[in-house]
Amino acid sequence: MRSQPRPLRPSSQLAWSLNTSGELLIRLAQETSLPGLMNLILTEAQSITGAEGGTFYRVSGEDDLACLKFTAIRNSALNIRIYDAEAKNVSGWRPIPLYIDGQPNHANVASFVALTKDTVIIEDAYETNNFDFSGTRVFDQSHHYRSRSIMAVPLLNHDQQVIGVMQLLNARNARGQLHTFSIEDQATVEAMAKFAAITLDNHKLVDSHKNLLDAFIKSLAQIIDVRSPHTSAHCQRIPVLTELIAGAACAQQSGYFKDFDLDQDGWYELHVAAWLHDCGKLATSENVLNKSTKLERLHDGIDAIRARFATRVAYAASEQERRQIRADLVLIERINKGGEFMSDAEKDQVKSIAQATWQDALGQERALLSPDEVVNLCITRGTINEDERAHINRHINLTIEVLENLPFPAKLKRVPEYAGGHHERMDGTGYPKGLTRDQMSIPARIMGVADVFEALTAKERPYKPPMPLSQAFAILRTMRAEHHIDPDVFELFLTSGVWRGYAQDHMLPVQIDVDDIKPYLV
């Protein structure tokens, strides 16, 4: 099936082998994207052989399910250039199975080459009976084209496994005349294919490591979210929101973000940091993470207080006293649920109620509320007291410590800084390092706004109903005025409109109550 040797004709191919192979190796090594790499390989192969067209196939799947997938197509005569066919889901280019009903598919020239590892040269696709070119004829008819000479070359990796097939079409000489691919063409393209296969295999290895890291960090984030139903999906929403804001910043052509941009490596660095921003919470006590009321420990302490109030009601001297005791209990039960803010007047009421006494089973007078209960009931925001808050806040120190100890490659060296800065404040009063705005990168400041907004609008928090956008924006406006969040990131977040798409995808319809963002920019 392989072509018979032909006399070598004078050409520039020998010079290519001697002078250009090193240059090609350098260019292959410098190409960072697979589509770009395949385009480079096809372009070089067509240039050397004079081929009008070229197609790149990637081996996908295993055993009987293995197939060749179109990944790049170039045809100068038809002005077709598709360098990422799989990602773009290009129609009309179906995968070629390597096996049909368990038998090797030798009918197609590309699958034959993949199975046998042999190069094939065909003088005229319409004049051979060795392969089925019915699909080629259909393509030619629809594009008013005529396919003639074909050369299909396997790409073999270090282990001599086929990872792809390159197919060239319609070779032309220097005068533009069609001719058959020569043995010299074959030798040159096979040499190129070896370089290409090694580079592609390295790309695949890098991609497999990258995919493994992605799967690991997402699983880690899922574990963190599962540990607490009250912050469920937080670690999964922050990457979405962070990347939306970063995308808006990259799109700015003027203003503060006009010079900000992220390349492919920069996007991946931000992606990893966003997914890992709360990894230190794995060391946070579940009792604290899941504390849904102020008095909750292993069980809700409100039950013990109810029993004390019941005793007081039973011993009350009058109906008016009983009504007051019940009213006090209603207040305590409401306050126990937590909220966004507790007034000083309510705290004074709790302390006043704590002065009352109740009689235990031994007839001894005891304080209605213990000092610890008073401290917890007077929590200003949420359900976490100062000691518990300090315990939770340790997660960011642990996050930075863990990430700084990981051997990130140079392209990911800023992951600890991005992930570790979302609790810092622009005036330096945040934690854990007390950084100011000028000491923080734009991605870290973006993540800070994303973290606050997600926490405000999350619909799973037990101590508050889902917060509407109007209230969340008002709080963020105050935080901007108090130099807690970055003012430029906050303005970009509103004016770019990324909040609207995020809200539609991740918030309840009842929360989306804002049409005009101008009041929040003042």
C-alpha positions as CSV (number, residue, x, y, z in Angstrom):
1,M,0.0,0.0,0.0
2,R,3.0,2.3,0.5
3,S,4.1,4.1,-2.6
4,Q,7.1,2.8,-4.6
5,P,10.4,4.7,-4.5
6,R,10.8,7.4,-7.2
7,P,13.9,9.2,-8.3
8,L,14.6,12.3,-6.1
9,R,14.2,15.6,-8.0
10,P,16.2,18.6,-7.2
11,S,14.4,20.8,-4.7
12,S,14.9,22.9,-1.6
13,Q,13.8,20.0,0.7
14,L,17.3,18.9,1.5
15,A,18.2,22.4,2.5
16,W,15.0,22.4,4.7
17,S,16.2,19.3,6.4
18,L,19.6,20.8,7.2
19,N,18.8,24.4,7.9
20,T,15.2,24.7,8.8
21,S,14.5,21.7,11.1
22,G,16.2,23.5,14.1
23,E,14.2,26.6,13.5
24,L,11.0,24.6,13.2
25,L,11.8,22.8,16.5
26,I,12.1,26.2,18.2
27,R,8.8,27.4,16.8
28,L,7.1,24.2,17.7
29,A,8.4,24.5,21.3
30,Q,7.3,28.2,21.5
31,E,3.7,27.5,20.4
32,T,1.6,27.4,23.5
33,S,-1.8,26.4,22.1
34,L,-2.8,23.1,20.4
35,P,-4.7,24.9,17.6
36,G,-1.8,27.1,16.9
37,L,0.6,24.1,16.9
38,M,-1.5,22.2,14.4
39,N,-1.8,25.3,12.2
40,L,2.0,25.7,12.3
41,I,2.6,22.0,11.3
42,L,0.1,22.1,8.5
43,T,1.4,25.4,7.2
44,E,5.0,24.2,7.2
45,A,4.1,20.9,5.5
46,Q,2.1,22.6,2.8
47,S,4.9,25.1,2.2
48,I,7.5,22.5,1.8
49,T,5.5,20.1,-0.4
50,G,3.5,22.7,-2.3
51,A,0.2,21.1,-1.2
52,E,-3.0,23.0,-1.7
53,G,-4.7,21.5,1.3
54,G,-4.0,19.8,4.6
55,T,-6.0,18.1,7.3
56,F,-5.0,17.2,10.8
57,Y,-6.7,14.4,12.7
58,R,-6.3,13.6,16.4
59,V,-6.7,10.1,17.8
60,S,-9.4,10.0,20.4
61,G,-10.8,7.2,22.5
62,E,-9.5,3.7,23.0
63,D,-10.0,0.2,21.7
64,D,-13.1,-0.3,19.5
65,L,-14.3,3.2,20.3
66,A,-11.1,4.8,19.0
67,C,-11.5,7.3,16.2
68,L,-9.8,10.1,14.3
69,K,-11.3,13.6,15.0
70,F,-10.8,16.5,12.6
71,T,-8.9,19.2,14.5
72,A,-7.5,21.4,11.7
73,I,-8.2,22.0,8.0
74,R,-6.4,24.3,5.6
75,N,-7.0,24.7,1.9
76,S,-5.5,27.6,0.1
77,A,-7.5,27.0,-3.1
78,L,-10.8,27.0,-1.3
79,N,-9.7,29.6,1.3
80,I,-10.6,27.2,4.1
81,R,-8.8,27.7,7.4
82,I,-10.1,26.0,10.5
83,Y,-7.6,25.5,13.3
84,D,-9.8,24.4,16.2
85,A,-12.5,22.3,14.6
86,E,-13.3,20.4,17.8
87,A,-13.7,23.4,20.0
88,K,-15.7,25.3,17.4
89,N,-17.9,22.2,16.8
90,V,-17.6,22.5,13.0
91,S,-20.3,20.6,11.3
92,G,-19.8,18.3,8.3
93,W,-16.5,16.8,9.6
94,R,-17.5,13.5,11.3
95,P,-15.0,11.5,13.3
96,I,-13.5,8.5,11.4
97,P,-13.8,5.2,13.4
98,L,-10.7,3.1,13.5
99,Y,-12.8,0.0,14.0
100,I,-16.2,-0.9,12.5
101,D,-18.0,-3.8,14.1
102,G,-14.7,-4.7,15.8
103,Q,-12.8,-4.9,12.6
104,P,-10.0,-2.5,11.5
105,N,-11.2,0.3,9.3
106,H,-8.9,0.0,6.3
107,A,-11.3,1.5,3.9
108,N,-10.4,5.1,4.8
109,V,-6.9,6.2,4.1
110,A,-6.5,8.2,7.3
111,S,-7.7,5.3,9.5
112,F,-5.5,2.9,7.5
113,V,-2.5,5.0,8.2
114,A,-3.4,5.3,11.9
115,L,-3.8,1.5,12.2
116,T,-0.7,0.5,10.2
117,K,1.6,3.4,11.1
118,D,2.6,3.5,7.4
119,T,2.7,6.6,5.2
120,V,0.4,6.4,2.1
121,I,0.9,8.3,-1.2
122,I,-1.9,8.3,-3.8
123,E,-1.5,9.7,-7.3
124,D,-5.2,10.3,-7.9
125,A,-8.0,9.8,-5.4
126,Y,-10.5,9.1,-8.2
127,E,-8.3,6.4,-9.9
128,T,-7.6,4.2,-6.9
129,N,-9.6,1.2,-5.6
130,N,-7.6,0.8,-2.5
131,F,-9.6,3.2,-0.4
132,D,-13.1,4.6,-0.2
133,F,-13.1,8.2,-1.4
134,S,-16.8,8.6,-1.7
135,G,-16.8,11.3,1.0
136,T,-14.0,13.1,-0.8
137,R,-16.2,13.1,-4.0
138,V,-19.1,14.6,-2.1
139,F,-16.9,17.3,-0.7
140,D,-15.5,18.1,-4.1
141,Q,-18.9,18.3,-5.7
142,S,-20.2,20.7,-3.0
143,H,-17.1,22.9,-3.3
144,H,-16.5,22.6,-7.1
145,Y,-13.1,21.1,-6.4
146,R,-11.1,18.2,-7.7
147,S,-9.0,16.2,-5.2
148,R,-6.1,14.3,-6.9
149,S,-2.8,13.6,-5.1
150,I,-2.9,12.6,-1.4
151,M,-0.2,11.9,1.2
152,A,-1.2,10.7,4.6
153,V,1.4,10.5,7.3
154,P,1.1,9.0,10.9
155,L,2.3,11.0,13.9
156,L,4.1,8.7,16.3
157,N,5.0,9.6,19.9
158,H,7.9,8.5,22.0
159,D,6.3,5.1,22.5
160,Q,5.6,4.7,18.8
161,Q,1.9,5.1,19.4
162,V,-0.1,6.9,16.8
163,I,-1.5,10.1,18.2
164,G,-2.6,11.7,15.0
165,V,-2.6,11.7,11.2
166,M,-1.6,14.5,8.8
167,Q,-3.1,14.4,5.3
168,L,-1.9,16.6,2.5
169,L,-3.7,17.2,-0.7
170,N,-2.9,18.2,-4.3
171,A,0.8,18.9,-4.5
172,R,1.9,21.6,-6.9
173,N,5.4,22.4,-8.2
174,A,7.0,25.8,-8.5
175,R,5.1,26.5,-11.7
176,G,1.8,25.7,-10.0
177,Q,1.3,22.4,-11.8
178,L,-0.3,19.5,-10.1
179,H,1.9,16.5,-9.5
180,T,2.3,13.4,-7.2
181,F,3.9,13.7,-3.8
182,S,7.5,12.4,-4.1
183,I,9.5,10.1,-1.9
184,E,11.5,13.1,-0.9
185,D,8.2,14.9,0.1
186,Q,7.4,11.8,2.2
187,A,10.8,11.8,3.9
188,T,10.6,15.5,4.7
189,V,7.1,15.4,6.0
190,E,7.8,12.3,8.1
191,A,10.7,14.1,9.7
192,M,8.4,17.0,10.4
193,A,5.8,14.6,11.8
194,K,8.3,13.3,14.3
195,F,9.0,16.8,15.6
196,A,5.3,17.5,15.6
197,A,4.3,14.3,17.4
198,I,6.9,14.9,20.2
199,T,5.6,18.4,20.7
200,L,2.0,17.3,20.5
201,D,2.6,14.6,23.0
202,N,4.2,17.1,25.4
203,H,1.2,19.3,25.0
204,K,-1.1,16.4,25.8
205,L,1.0,15.6,28.9
206,V,0.8,19.2,30.0
207,D,-2.9,19.2,29.3
208,S,-3.4,16.0,31.3
209,H,-1.6,17.5,34.2
210,K,-3.6,20.7,33.9
211,N,-6.9,18.7,33.7
212,L,-5.8,16.7,36.8
213,L,-5.1,19.9,38.7
214,D,-8.4,21.4,37.6
215,A,-10.3,18.3,38.8
216,F,-8.4,18.3,42.1
217,I,-9.1,22.0,42.9
218,K,-12.7,21.7,42.0
219,S,-13.1,18.6,44.1
220,L,-11.5,20.4,47.0
221,A,-13.8,23.4,46.6
222,Q,-16.8,21.0,46.5
223,I,-15.7,19.3,49.7
224,I,-15.4,22.7,51.4
225,D,-18.9,23.7,50.2
226,V,-20.4,20.3,51.3
227,R,-19.0,20.7,54.8
228,S,-21.4,23.6,55.4
229,P,-24.9,23.8,53.9
230,H,-24.9,27.5,54.9
231,T,-22.1,28.4,52.5
232,S,-22.8,25.8,49.9
233,A,-21.6,26.7,46.3
234,H,-19.6,29.7,47.6
235,C,-16.3,28.2,46.4
236,Q,-18.0,27.4,43.1
237,R,-19.5,30.8,42.5
238,I,-16.5,32.9,43.3
239,P,-14.5,31.7,40.2
240,V,-17.6,32.5,38.1
241,L,-18.0,36.0,39.5
242,T,-14.2,36.7,39.6
243,E,-13.7,35.8,36.0
244,L,-16.7,37.8,34.9
245,I,-15.3,41.0,36.5
246,A,-11.8,40.2,35.2
247,G,-13.2,39.8,31.7
248,A,-14.9,43.2,32.0
249,A,-11.6,44.8,33.1
250,C,-9.8,43.3,30.2
251,A,-12.4,44.7,27.8
252,Q,-11.9,48.3,29.0
253,Q,-10.3,50.5,26.3
254,S,-10.1,53.6,28.5
255,G,-10.1,54.5,32.2
256,Y,-8.4,52.8,35.1
257,F,-8.4,49.3,33.5
258,K,-7.3,50.3,30.0
259,D,-3.8,48.7,30.5
260,F,-5.0,45.7,32.3
261,D,-5.0,42.4,30.4
262,L,-4.6,38.7,31.0
263,D,-3.0,36.3,28.6
264,Q,-3.8,32.6,28.6
265,D,-1.5,31.8,31.5
266,G,-2.8,34.8,33.4
267,W,-6.4,33.6,33.1
268,Y,-5.4,30.1,34.3
269,E,-3.5,31.6,37.2
270,L,-6.6,33.6,38.2
271,H,-8.8,30.5,37.7
272,V,-6.7,28.4,40.0
273,A,-6.6,31.1,42.7
274,A,-10.3,31.7,42.6
275,W,-11.1,28.0,43.1
276,L,-8.6,27.7,46.0
277,H,-9.3,31.0,47.7
278,D,-11.0,29.3,50.7
279,C,-9.0,26.0,50.9
280,G,-8.0,26.8,54.4
281,K,-11.6,26.3,55.6
282,L,-10.9,22.6,55.5
283,A,-9.3,23.1,58.9
284,T,-12.3,25.1,60.3
285,S,-14.5,23.4,62.8
286,E,-17.8,22.2,61.3
287,N,-19.5,23.3,64.6
288,V,-18.5,26.9,63.8
289,L,-19.1,26.7,60.0
290,N,-22.6,25.3,60.5
291,K,-23.6,27.5,63.4
292,S,-27.0,28.6,62.1
293,T,-28.2,30.4,65.4
294,K,-26.3,32.4,68.0
295,L,-26.8,29.9,70.8
296,E,-26.0,26.8,68.7
297,R,-23.2,24.5,69.8
298,L,-23.7,20.8,69.3
299,H,-27.4,21.6,69.8
300,D,-29.4,24.8,69.8
301,G,-29.1,26.3,73.4
302,I,-32.5,28.0,72.9
303,D,-34.2,24.9,74.1
304,A,-32.7,25.2,77.6
305,I,-33.7,28.9,77.7
306,R,-37.3,28.0,76.8
307,A,-37.4,25.6,79.7
308,R,-36.2,28.3,82.1
309,F,-38.9,30.7,80.8
310,A,-41.5,28.0,81.2
311,T,-40.5,27.7,84.8
312,R,-40.8,31.5,85.3
313,V,-44.2,31.5,83.7
314,A,-45.3,28.7,86.0
315,Y,-44.2,30.7,89.1
316,A,-45.4,34.1,87.8
317,A,-47.5,36.1,90.2
318,S,-49.8,37.7,87.7
319,E,-51.1,37.4,84.1
320,Q,-49.3,40.6,83.2
321,E,-46.0,39.2,84.4
322,R,-46.6,36.0,82.4
323,R,-47.3,38.1,79.2
324,Q,-44.1,40.0,79.7
325,I,-42.1,36.7,80.2
326,R,-43.5,35.3,77.0
327,A,-42.8,38.6,75.1
328,D,-39.2,38.4,76.4
329,L,-38.9,34.9,75.1
330,V,-40.2,35.9,71.7
331,L,-37.5,38.6,71.5
332,I,-34.8,36.1,72.5
333,E,-35.9,33.6,69.9
334,R,-36.0,36.2,67.2
335,I,-32.5,37.6,68.1
336,N,-31.1,34.1,68.3
337,K,-31.7,33.7,64.5
338,G,-29.1,36.4,63.8
339,G,-29.3,39.0,61.1
340,E,-27.4,41.7,59.2
341,F,-27.5,44.1,62.2
342,M,-28.5,44.2,65.9
343,S,-29.1,47.5,67.5
344,D,-27.7,48.7,70.8
345,A,-31.3,49.0,72.1
346,E,-31.9,45.3,71.5
347,K,-28.6,44.4,73.2
348,D,-29.7,46.4,76.2
349,Q,-32.9,44.5,76.3
350,V,-31.1,41.2,76.3
351,K,-28.9,42.3,79.2
352,S,-31.9,43.5,81.1
353,I,-33.7,40.1,80.6
354,A,-30.5,38.4,81.7
355,Q,-30.9,40.0,85.2
356,A,-34.1,38.1,85.9
357,T,-33.9,34.8,87.7
358,W,-35.5,31.4,87.6
359,Q,-35.8,28.6,90.2
360,D,-34.2,25.3,89.4
361,A,-35.4,21.9,90.6
362,L,-33.6,22.4,94.0
363,G,-35.3,25.7,94.6
364,Q,-32.1,27.7,93.9
365,E,-32.4,31.1,92.2
366,R,-30.3,31.2,89.0
367,A,-29.7,33.9,86.3
368,L,-32.1,33.6,83.4
369,L,-29.2,34.0,80.9
370,S,-25.6,33.1,81.5
371,P,-22.8,35.5,80.6
372,D,-21.8,33.3,77.7
373,E,-25.4,33.3,76.4
374,V,-25.6,37.1,76.7
375,V,-22.4,37.4,74.7
376,N,-23.7,35.2,71.9
377,L,-27.2,36.8,71.8
378,C,-25.6,40.2,71.4
379,I,-23.6,39.3,68.3
380,T,-24.1,42.3,66.0
381,R,-24.1,40.5,62.6
382,G,-24.8,36.9,61.8
383,T,-24.4,34.1,64.3
384,I,-20.7,34.0,65.0
385,N,-19.1,35.5,68.1
386,E,-15.7,37.1,68.2
387,D,-13.8,33.9,69.3
388,E,-15.6,31.9,66.6
389,R,-14.9,34.7,64.0
390,A,-11.2,34.6,64.9
391,H,-11.3,30.8,64.4
392,I,-12.9,31.2,61.0
393,N,-10.6,34.0,60.0
394,R,-7.6,31.7,60.5
395,H,-8.7,30.0,57.3
396,I,-7.1,32.7,55.2
397,N,-3.8,32.4,57.0
398,L,-3.9,28.7,56.4
399,T,-4.9,29.2,52.8
400,I,-1.8,31.4,52.2
401,E,0.5,29.1,54.1
402,V,-0.7,26.0,52.2
403,L,-0.5,27.7,48.8
404,E,2.9,29.3,49.4
405,N,4.2,25.8,50.3
406,L,3.0,24.3,47.1
407,P,5.6,24.1,44.3
408,F,3.6,26.1,41.8
409,P,5.4,26.7,38.4
410,A,6.4,30.2,37.4
411,K,3.2,30.7,35.5
412,L,1.1,30.1,38.7
413,K,3.4,32.0,41.2
414,R,0.8,34.7,42.0
415,V,-1.9,32.2,43.0
416,P,-1.2,32.6,46.8
417,E,-1.3,36.4,46.5
418,Y,-4.6,36.4,44.5
419,A,-6.2,33.9,46.7
420,G,-4.9,35.3,50.0
421,G,-6.0,38.9,49.5
422,H,-9.8,38.7,49.5
423,H,-10.2,39.8,53.1
424,E,-7.8,42.7,52.9
425,R,-9.2,46.3,52.9
426,M,-8.0,49.2,50.8
427,D,-7.1,51.3,53.9
428,G,-5.0,48.5,55.4
429,T,-7.4,47.5,58.1
430,G,-8.2,44.1,56.7
431,Y,-6.5,40.8,57.4
432,P,-4.3,38.7,57.5
433,K,-1.5,41.1,56.3
434,G,-3.1,44.5,56.6
435,L,-2.3,45.3,52.9
436,T,-3.3,48.6,51.4
437,R,-4.8,49.1,47.9
438,D,-1.4,50.0,46.4
439,Q,0.1,46.8,47.8
440,M,-2.5,44.6,46.1
441,S,-2.8,43.4,42.5
442,I,-5.9,44.1,40.5
443,P,-6.9,40.4,40.4
444,A,-6.7,40.2,44.3
445,R,-8.9,43.3,44.6
446,I,-11.4,41.9,42.1
447,M,-11.6,38.7,44.1
448,G,-12.3,40.8,47.2
449,V,-15.4,42.4,45.7
450,A,-16.5,39.1,44.3
451,D,-16.2,37.4,47.7
452,V,-18.2,40.2,49.5
453,F,-21.0,40.3,46.9
454,E,-21.4,36.5,46.8
455,A,-21.6,36.4,50.6
456,L,-24.2,39.2,50.7
457,T,-26.5,37.7,48.0
458,A,-26.1,34.0,48.8
459,K,-29.5,32.4,49.2
460,E,-28.4,29.6,51.6
461,R,-27.4,31.7,54.7
462,P,-29.7,30.6,57.7
463,Y,-29.7,33.9,59.6
464,K,-31.1,36.1,56.8
465,P,-33.5,35.9,53.9
466,P,-31.9,36.1,50.4
467,M,-30.7,39.7,50.1
468,P,-32.0,41.7,47.1
469,L,-29.5,43.5,44.8
470,S,-30.6,46.9,46.0
471,Q,-29.5,46.1,49.6
472,A,-26.3,44.4,48.5
473,F,-25.4,47.4,46.3
474,A,-26.1,49.8,49.1
475,I,-23.8,47.8,51.4
476,L,-21.1,47.7,48.8
477,R,-21.4,51.5,48.3
478,T,-20.9,52.0,52.0
479,M,-17.9,49.7,52.0
480,R,-16.4,51.6,49.1
481,A,-16.9,54.9,51.0
482,E,-15.2,53.4,54.0
483,H,-12.3,52.2,51.9
484,H,-13.0,48.5,52.5
485,I,-13.3,47.5,48.8
486,D,-11.7,48.8,45.7
487,P,-13.7,51.7,44.2
488,D,-12.6,51.1,40.6
489,V,-13.5,47.4,40.8
490,F,-16.9,48.3,42.4
491,E,-17.6,50.8,39.7
492,L,-16.6,48.4,36.9
493,F,-18.8,45.7,38.5
494,L,-21.8,47.9,38.2
495,T,-21.2,49.8,35.0
496,S,-20.1,46.8,33.0
497,G,-23.4,45.0,33.8
498,V,-21.7,41.7,34.7
499,W,-23.8,41.7,37.9
500,R,-26.9,41.3,35.8
501,G,-25.8,38.0,34.1
502,Y,-24.5,36.6,37.4
503,A,-27.8,37.5,39.1
504,Q,-29.9,35.8,36.5
505,D,-27.8,32.6,36.7
506,H,-27.2,32.4,40.5
507,M,-29.8,34.4,42.4
508,L,-33.6,34.1,42.9
509,P,-35.9,36.3,40.8
510,V,-37.2,38.0,43.9
511,Q,-33.6,39.2,44.6
512,I,-33.3,41.0,41.3
513,D,-34.9,44.4,42.1
514,V,-32.5,46.8,40.4
515,D,-32.8,48.4,37.0
516,D,-30.8,51.6,37.4
517,I,-27.3,51.4,39.0
518,K,-26.7,55.2,39.1
519,P,-27.8,55.7,42.7
520,Y,-25.2,53.3,43.8
521,L,-22.4,55.1,42.0
522,V,-22.9,58.3,43.8
